[in-house]
Amino acid sequence: MADTPPDITETELLRSELHWSADRQKAEADYHAEVETNLRRNFAANLAHGLLGQTGFRLVTAPTFVPAYIYLLSGSEFMVGLALASQWLGNALSSTLGATMVEHRKRVLPIGMLIGWGMRGGVLGLALSGYFLPPDWALVFACVFLMCFGLFNGIQSVIFNYLMAKVIPLRLRGRLTGFRNFAAGLTASGVAYIGGKYFVEANALGNGYATTFLAAFILTSIGLSMLMMVREPEPPTVRARTNFFHRMREIPGLLREDKELLRFYLASSAAALGTLAVPFYILYATKSIGMTGTNLGVLSTAFLLSQTGTNLLWGWIADRFGNRLVFLLSIGTWALATLLLMEAHTLWALAAVFAGLGAGQGGFQNSTNNIILEFGTREDLPMRIAMMNTAVSAMNAVGPLLGGLIAHFFSFYAVFFLSAAMLAVSFGTVLFAVKEPRARGLFH
């Protein structure tokens, strides 16, 4: 009988495991050393990208120009809701696809650049349809291009949040996002005032709204080019490439393993449903004081300047005390401003309320984008980001439609009360059922 190979002893197995562990630790140490070596360059690139990109995109996503433009084309609150819903539906449909596109890749920047240009194409299409199509067709294509914008945004947000988590250590993310949004808010508020006063009111180039969206396209395109400066490290481990549908079947298990993550998703979804009132802030305000370009510019500037002024504060609180506290404070501010909106009937009172809305929504966006990075391991990070985007975007899609129906059949007041109620549910869920994830120390 031939000799059989000897069994591997426990000692040999332990040595093998220790050797693998040492190799893994060295690889992790090398990875973090590369992050620190390129930190100054990557911090500057992310800051420049965020400054110019967010300046442009805020002209599209602020609750002023697009809702006012759609209402001008249609004269219908429901169509305003439908147009905004099409954007968020695109976002919800594509986020998980974005995760499966990148979670097996050691470098994600190249595909991120490609998706980024697709997203900016939606903004360019929104501008060109305004210039060259009659109002009925411009309305149809506005919905189409907003959906395209949302589709690419869903993928891009996963890729670029994952990229930021790779190149910016946890200790600096709050300051980066806070200062980036602060700087972007300053420039966006100035551009918003110019857009309202000199583009919309003066009907620049024959269509002031289209000119505003064209300016957004130019700014975001320059911002995207800044990311070419990034030096992206290759992590020691990534997930194996997985079939999209197989990966989707793994999501329930991921949620069962982390109940607090599930509760945070539910809280964020409730807050996102509170955005059902967002497209109607400007419509309610302009019914009180008139829809002029100057009024549109003042309210847009108040909203964006407030996001600007509070972003540094939100970033400091996040780095000092954690993003959970930022989430709670911003949700409370947003709910209070929504209730106060119903008591504001002059331009400057409305401007103060829009400042509160900007502060609250800015803090909500910053905290959800950052806190989701802290709940688990690096390998599952793209899917966690995607699941967050899908949950929030789905509610953002349902919200404007629901808000449009309620505004049409009942009143703006009913829309605002329901929004405040959903924000209260979100606040209570995080306050009582979600602990600060940073204390778990799972991802750095």
matplotlib code that plots the C-alpha trace (Angstrom):
import matplotlib.pyplot as plt

x = [0.0, 1.4, 2.2, -0.4, 0.6, 0.8, -1.9, -1.2, -0.6, -2.3, 1.1, 1.6, -1.9, -1.4, 1.9, 0.2, -2.5, 0.0, 2.0, -1.2, -2.2, 1.2, 1.1, -2.4, -1.3, 1.7, -0.5, -3.0, -0.1, 1.3, -2.2, -2.7, 0.8, 0.0, -3.1, -1.2, 1.6, -1.0, -3.3, -2.5, -2.9, -6.1, -7.6, -7.1, -8.5, -11.6, -12.0, -11.7, -14.1, -16.6, -16.4, -17.1, -19.3, -21.6, -21.8, -23.2, -25.4, -27.0, -28.5, -30.3, -31.1, -31.9, -35.7, -36.0, -35.0, -36.2, -39.6, -40.1, -39.1, -41.4, -44.3, -43.7, -43.9, -46.9, -48.8, -49.4, -48.3, -48.6, -46.3, -43.7, -43.9, -43.8, -40.7, -38.8, -40.0, -38.5, -35.1, -35.2, -36.6, -33.6, -31.4, -33.1, -33.0, -29.2, -27.6, -27.3, -26.0, -23.3, -22.2, -21.9, -20.0, -17.2, -17.0, -14.8, -12.4, -9.2, -9.4, -12.8, -11.8, -11.8, -15.3, -16.3, -15.1, -17.2, -20.3, -19.7, -19.8, -23.0, -24.6, -23.5, -25.0, -28.4, -27.9, -26.8, -29.8, -32.1, -30.5, -30.6, -34.2, -35.2, -33.5, -34.7, -38.0, -41.5, -42.9, -44.9, -41.9, -39.5, -41.6, -41.5, -37.7, -37.1, -38.6, -36.5, -33.2, -33.9, -34.4, -31.1, -29.4, -30.8, -29.7, -26.1, -26.2, -27.2, -24.1, -21.8, -22.7, -21.7, -18.4, -17.3, -18.3, -16.4, -13.4, -13.5, -13.5, -10.4, -8.3, -9.5, -9.1, -12.0, -10.5, -10.6, -13.9, -16.1, -13.7, -13.4, -17.1, -17.8, -15.3, -16.0, -19.7, -19.0, -16.9, -19.4, -22.3, -20.6, -20.1, -23.4, -25.3, -23.6, -24.3, -27.9, -28.5, -27.0, -29.2, -32.3, -31.5, -29.6, -30.5, -34.2, -35.4, -33.5, -34.4, -30.7, -30.0, -33.8, -34.4, -33.1, -33.7, -31.9, -29.0, -28.9, -28.7, -26.0, -23.9, -24.4, -23.2, -20.0, -19.2, -19.7, -17.6, -14.7, -15.1, -15.1, -11.8, -10.2, -10.6, -7.9, -5.4, -6.4, -3.9, -6.1, -4.6, -5.3, -6.8, -5.3, -8.7, -11.9, -15.0, -15.0, -16.9, -20.5, -23.6, -25.9, -28.9, -26.9, -25.6, -29.2, -30.2, -27.5, -28.9, -31.5, -28.7, -26.6, -29.5, -30.2, -26.6, -26.7, -30.0, -28.8, -27.9, -31.4, -32.9, -30.8, -31.9, -35.5, -34.9, -33.2, -36.1, -38.6, -36.6, -36.4, -40.1, -40.2, -38.8, -42.4, -42.6, -39.4, -40.7, -43.5, -41.5, -40.8, -44.3, -45.9, -43.4, -44.0, -47.8, -47.3, -44.8, -44.8, -42.5, -40.0, -36.4, -35.2, -37.4, -36.2, -32.6, -33.0, -34.6, -32.1, -29.3, -30.7, -31.1, -27.6, -25.8, -27.3, -26.0, -22.7, -22.6, -23.6, -21.5, -18.4, -20.3, -21.7, -18.3, -16.7, -19.5, -19.1, -15.4, -15.7, -18.9, -19.9, -22.3, -25.3, -25.5, -25.3, -28.2, -30.4, -29.6, -30.2, -33.4, -34.7, -33.8, -35.4, -38.7, -38.9, -38.2, -40.9, -43.5, -42.3, -42.7, -46.5, -46.2, -43.9, -45.5, -42.8, -39.7, -37.3, -39.3, -39.3, -35.6, -35.0, -37.1, -35.3, -32.1, -33.4, -34.4, -31.0, -29.2, -31.3, -31.2, -27.5, -26.8, -29.0, -27.2, -23.7, -24.5, -26.1, -23.2, -20.6, -22.2, -22.9, -19.1, -18.7, -21.2, -19.1, -16.2, -14.5, -15.5, -19.2, -18.9, -20.1, -23.2, -24.0, -23.8, -25.9, -28.6, -28.7, -29.0, -31.7, -33.8, -33.5, -34.0, -37.1, -38.7, -37.5, -39.3, -42.5, -42.5, -42.9, -45.7, -47.5, -46.8, -48.2, -51.4, -51.9, -51.2, -53.6, -56.5, -55.9, -53.4, -49.7, -50.3, -51.2, -48.0, -45.9, -47.5, -47.0, -43.4, -42.8, -44.4, -42.1, -39.1, -40.2, -40.4, -36.9, -35.6, -37.2, -35.9, -32.2, -32.5, -33.9, -32.8, -29.5, -26.2, -23.1, -21.6, -18.1, -17.8, -17.8, -14.5, -15.3, -14.2, -11.5]
y = [0.0, 3.4, 5.7, 8.3, 11.9, 12.8, 14.9, 18.6, 19.1, 21.8, 23.5, 23.7, 25.0, 27.6, 28.7, 28.9, 31.1, 33.3, 33.7, 34.7, 37.1, 38.7, 39.1, 40.6, 43.0, 44.1, 44.6, 46.7, 48.8, 49.4, 50.4, 53.0, 54.3, 55.0, 56.7, 59.0, 59.6, 60.9, 62.5, 66.2, 65.7, 63.6, 66.0, 68.9, 67.0, 66.0, 69.5, 71.0, 68.4, 69.0, 72.8, 73.0, 70.0, 70.8, 74.4, 73.3, 70.5, 72.6, 74.7, 71.6, 70.0, 73.1, 73.3, 76.4, 76.5, 73.1, 73.2, 76.7, 75.8, 72.7, 74.8, 77.5, 74.8, 73.0, 75.1, 71.9, 71.0, 67.3, 67.7, 69.3, 66.3, 63.9, 65.6, 65.4, 61.9, 60.8, 62.1, 60.1, 57.0, 56.9, 57.3, 54.4, 52.1, 52.4, 52.6, 48.8, 48.4, 50.9, 48.8, 45.6, 47.5, 48.6, 46.4, 43.8, 46.5, 47.6, 50.9, 52.6, 56.1, 55.3, 54.0, 56.8, 59.4, 57.7, 57.7, 61.3, 62.4, 60.6, 62.4, 65.7, 64.8, 64.8, 68.4, 69.5, 67.8, 69.7, 73.0, 72.2, 71.1, 74.4, 76.3, 74.4, 72.7, 74.2, 74.1, 70.9, 68.9, 70.7, 69.4, 65.8, 65.9, 67.7, 64.6, 62.3, 64.2, 64.4, 60.6, 60.2, 62.6, 60.4, 57.1, 58.2, 60.0, 56.8, 55.0, 58.0, 58.6, 55.0, 55.2, 58.6, 58.0, 54.7, 56.5, 59.2, 56.5, 54.9, 58.1, 60.2, 58.8, 58.8, 61.5, 64.0, 63.2, 65.5, 68.4, 67.6, 67.4, 70.4, 72.7, 71.4, 72.1, 75.4, 76.6, 75.1, 76.8, 80.2, 80.0, 78.3, 81.0, 83.7, 81.7, 81.2, 84.9, 85.6, 82.9, 84.4, 88.1, 88.1, 84.8, 84.1, 87.6, 88.9, 85.7, 85.3, 83.7, 83.4, 81.1, 82.1, 78.7, 76.9, 79.3, 78.5, 74.8, 75.4, 77.2, 74.1, 71.8, 73.9, 74.1, 70.4, 69.4, 71.4, 69.9, 66.3, 67.0, 67.8, 64.2, 63.2, 64.4, 61.7, 58.9, 55.9, 53.1, 49.5, 47.8, 44.5, 42.8, 43.3, 41.2, 38.5, 39.5, 38.4, 38.1, 41.1, 39.0, 36.7, 39.9, 41.2, 37.9, 38.6, 41.9, 40.5, 38.6, 41.7, 43.5, 40.7, 40.7, 44.4, 45.5, 49.0, 49.4, 48.3, 50.8, 53.6, 52.8, 53.0, 56.3, 57.8, 56.5, 58.3, 61.5, 61.1, 60.8, 64.1, 65.6, 65.3, 69.0, 70.1, 71.0, 73.0, 75.3, 77.6, 77.3, 78.2, 81.1, 82.6, 82.3, 84.7, 87.1, 86.5, 84.5, 87.0, 86.3, 88.5, 86.6, 83.3, 84.4, 85.7, 82.5, 80.3, 82.3, 82.0, 78.3, 77.8, 80.3, 78.5, 75.2, 77.0, 78.5, 75.4, 72.9, 73.9, 73.5, 70.1, 68.9, 70.0, 68.3, 65.1, 64.9, 65.8, 63.9, 61.7, 61.9, 60.6, 63.9, 65.8, 63.7, 64.4, 68.2, 68.6, 66.6, 68.7, 72.0, 70.8, 69.9, 73.2, 75.2, 73.3, 74.2, 77.9, 78.1, 78.2, 81.4, 83.3, 85.7, 88.3, 87.9, 88.2, 85.9, 83.4, 83.8, 83.1, 79.9, 78.8, 79.3, 76.8, 74.4, 74.6, 74.0, 71.0, 69.3, 70.0, 68.4, 65.4, 64.8, 65.1, 62.9, 60.1, 60.1, 59.9, 57.7, 54.9, 54.6, 53.7, 50.8, 47.8, 46.5, 47.9, 45.0, 45.6, 49.4, 49.9, 47.8, 49.7, 53.0, 51.6, 50.3, 53.7, 55.5, 53.1, 53.5, 57.3, 57.7, 55.5, 57.7, 60.8, 59.5, 58.6, 61.9, 64.5, 62.5, 62.1, 65.8, 66.9, 64.9, 66.3, 69.8, 69.5, 67.9, 69.4, 72.2, 73.1, 73.1, 69.3, 68.6, 70.5, 68.9, 65.4, 66.2, 67.4, 64.2, 61.9, 63.9, 63.4, 59.7, 59.7, 61.7, 59.4, 56.2, 57.4, 58.9, 55.7, 52.8, 53.7, 54.1, 56.0, 53.5, 55.1, 53.5, 50.1, 50.8, 48.4, 50.7, 53.3]
z = [0.0, -0.9, 1.9, 2.6, 3.1, 6.8, 8.2, 8.7, 12.4, 14.4, 14.9, 11.1, 10.6, 13.3, 11.7, 8.3, 9.7, 11.6, 8.3, 6.4, 9.2, 9.1, 5.3, 5.6, 8.3, 6.2, 3.1, 5.2, 6.7, 3.2, 1.9, 4.8, 4.3, 0.6, 1.7, 4.0, 1.4, -1.2, 1.4, 0.7, -3.1, -2.8, -0.3, -2.7, -5.7, -3.8, -2.5, -6.0, -7.5, -4.8, -5.0, -8.7, -9.0, -6.1, -7.2, -10.5, -9.2, -6.5, -9.3, -10.4, -7.0, -5.0, -4.4, -6.6, -10.2, -11.5, -9.7, -10.9, -14.4, -14.5, -13.1, -15.8, -18.5, -17.1, -14.6, -12.6, -9.1, -10.1, -13.1, -10.8, -8.5, -11.5, -13.0, -9.6, -9.1, -12.4, -11.3, -8.0, -9.6, -11.9, -8.9, -7.0, -10.0, -10.5, -7.1, -6.5, -10.1, -9.2, -6.2, -8.3, -10.9, -8.5, -5.4, -7.1, -8.6, -7.0, -8.9, -9.4, -10.7, -14.4, -14.5, -12.1, -14.7, -17.4, -15.3, -14.3, -17.9, -18.4, -15.4, -16.8, -20.1, -18.4, -17.2, -20.7, -22.2, -19.7, -20.9, -24.7, -24.6, -23.0, -25.8, -28.8, -28.0, -27.6, -24.1, -24.3, -25.7, -23.4, -20.5, -21.8, -22.3, -19.0, -17.3, -19.6, -18.9, -15.2, -15.1, -17.0, -14.5, -11.7, -13.3, -13.6, -10.3, -8.5, -9.8, -9.5, -5.8, -5.0, -6.9, -5.6, -2.0, -2.1, -3.7, -0.9, 1.7, 0.1, -0.1, 2.9, 6.4, 8.8, 10.9, 8.1, 6.2, 8.2, 7.7, 4.0, 3.3, 5.6, 4.0, 0.5, 0.9, 2.6, -0.4, -2.9, -1.1, -1.3, -5.0, -5.6, -3.7, -5.9, -9.0, -7.9, -7.4, -10.8, -12.2, -10.8, -11.3, -14.6, -16.3, -15.4, -15.0, -18.0, -20.0, -21.0, -24.3, -24.9, -21.9, -18.5, -16.9, -19.7, -19.3, -15.6, -16.4, -19.0, -16.4, -14.1, -16.8, -17.4, -13.7, -13.0, -16.0, -14.8, -11.4, -12.7, -14.5, -11.1, -10.1, -12.6, -10.0, -7.6, -6.8, -5.9, -3.8, -4.5, -1.3, -0.2, -0.5, -2.5, -2.9, -5.6, -8.7, -8.2, -10.4, -9.9, -9.0, -6.7, -4.9, -4.5, -2.8, -0.2, 0.9, 3.4, 5.1, 5.4, 7.1, 9.4, 10.6, 11.5, 13.0, 13.7, 10.1, 9.2, 11.6, 10.2, 6.7, 7.9, 9.6, 6.5, 4.3, 6.6, 6.4, 2.6, 2.4, 4.2, 1.0, -0.4, 0.5, -1.1, -4.7, -3.2, -0.9, -3.8, -5.2, -1.8, -1.3, -4.8, -4.4, -1.4, -2.8, -6.6, -8.9, -10.1, -11.0, -8.1, -5.5, -6.9, -6.7, -3.1, -1.8, -3.7, -2.2, 1.3, 0.9, -0.4, 1.8, 4.8, 3.6, 3.2, 6.7, 8.5, 6.6, 8.6, 11.8, 10.7, 9.7, 13.0, 15.0, 12.9, 13.5, 17.2, 18.2, 15.3, 12.4, 14.4, 16.3, 13.0, 11.7, 14.8, 14.8, 11.1, 11.0, 13.9, 12.1, 8.9, 10.6, 12.5, 9.4, 7.5, 10.2, 10.3, 6.5, 6.9, 9.1, 6.7, 4.3, 3.4, 1.3, 4.2, 6.5, 3.7, 3.2, 6.9, 6.6, 3.4, 5.3, 8.0, 5.3, 3.6, 6.9, 7.8, 4.4, 4.1, 7.4, 6.6, 3.3, 4.8, 7.8, 5.8, 3.2, 5.9, 8.6, 6.2, 5.7, 9.4, 9.8, 8.5, 6.6, 3.5, 1.3, 1.8, 1.6, -2.0, -1.3, 1.9, 0.1, -2.7, -0.4, 1.3, -2.0, -3.2, 0.0, 0.1, -3.6, -3.7, -1.0, -2.9, -6.0, -4.1, -2.2, -4.9, -6.5, -3.2, -2.4, -5.8, -5.3, -1.8, -2.9, -5.8, -3.9, -0.4, 0.3, 0.7, 4.5, 4.4, 2.5, 5.0, 8.1, 6.6, 5.9, 9.4, 10.8, 8.7, 9.9, 13.5, 12.9, 11.5, 14.5, 17.0, 15.4, 15.4, 18.9, 20.5, 18.3, 16.6, 18.5, 17.2, 14.7, 15.0, 18.5, 16.9, 15.1, 12.2, 9.3, 9.2]

ax = plt.figure().add_subplot(projection="3d")
ax.plot(x, y, z, "-o")
ax.set_aspect("equal")
plt.show()
